[in-house]
């Protein structure tokens, strides 16, 4: 059958609501969230770059997580604001594909980066004397390059497979961004091979990093239990508690959305859940990694004293 997706030149993003009053409220809320996200992640990156005490592997990864979250939120929120403000809610076919690609690439990269951060915490707790040698700058950069490369290579696979589907006339996306579930709803030739690609990407980009993180924490817990003093155990656990919270929130929402067959998608419910990891999570990360972190607080005080 000849593909018909070339006849679809644009998509219509429904967004959250068509109520004018609610749209104004959403603009204010999302603009505030976006401002906090940009300021929070930028501040954390500046602190890590400027303060020599934060030039460690752990903060190297945290800084790159902030860099990812900075751009991750920028993929979604500006389009949400435009959708709420403008009567024209259309997005071009190419624009939808670009948003889809960067969304997947940044999300997959973050999955790999969170796994690298779990490995870093495992090395720090299980082998503290060899930590600097085991987590050398060269090895940290290799893990970072692998995270970005793996994320964006798999994003190319997902994007090329999704946007070669046939879209049968209807171009209304019942969501606030171009994502797999609503696009699958519009496609008329979703074959088993496409579903197999989705499961492969889920396994390689989400499940595998999640298993590595889980394994790291099994070894971390075992190492913590070998520490004799209660104070030592609490101190060791505190070094990875922020990462554990971040992983739980991020993977919980992603697995909920993408680990189910397409027949069970509920776009209205999934829209609310996806708001968490696309909009709220990038805002929360700087708070998670700084509010309970003494080194970051000291670096922030030092920055304000200098300025």
Secondary structure, 3 states (H helix, E strand, C coil): CCCCHHHCCEEEECCCCCCHHHHHHHHHHHHHHHHHHHHHHHHHHHHHHHCHHHCCHHHHHHHHHHHHHHHHHHHHHHHHHHHHHCCCCEEEHHHHHHHHHHHHHHHHHHHHHHHHHHHHHHHHHHCHHHHHHHCCHHHHHHHHHHHHHHHHHHHHHHHHHHCCCCECCCCEECCCCCCHHHHHHHECCCCHHHHHHHHHHHHHHHHHHHHHHHHHHHHHHHHHHCCCCHHHHHHHHHHHHHHHHHHHHHHHHHHHHHCCCHHHCCHHHHHHHHHHHHHHHHHHHHHHHHCCCHHHHHHHHHHHHHC
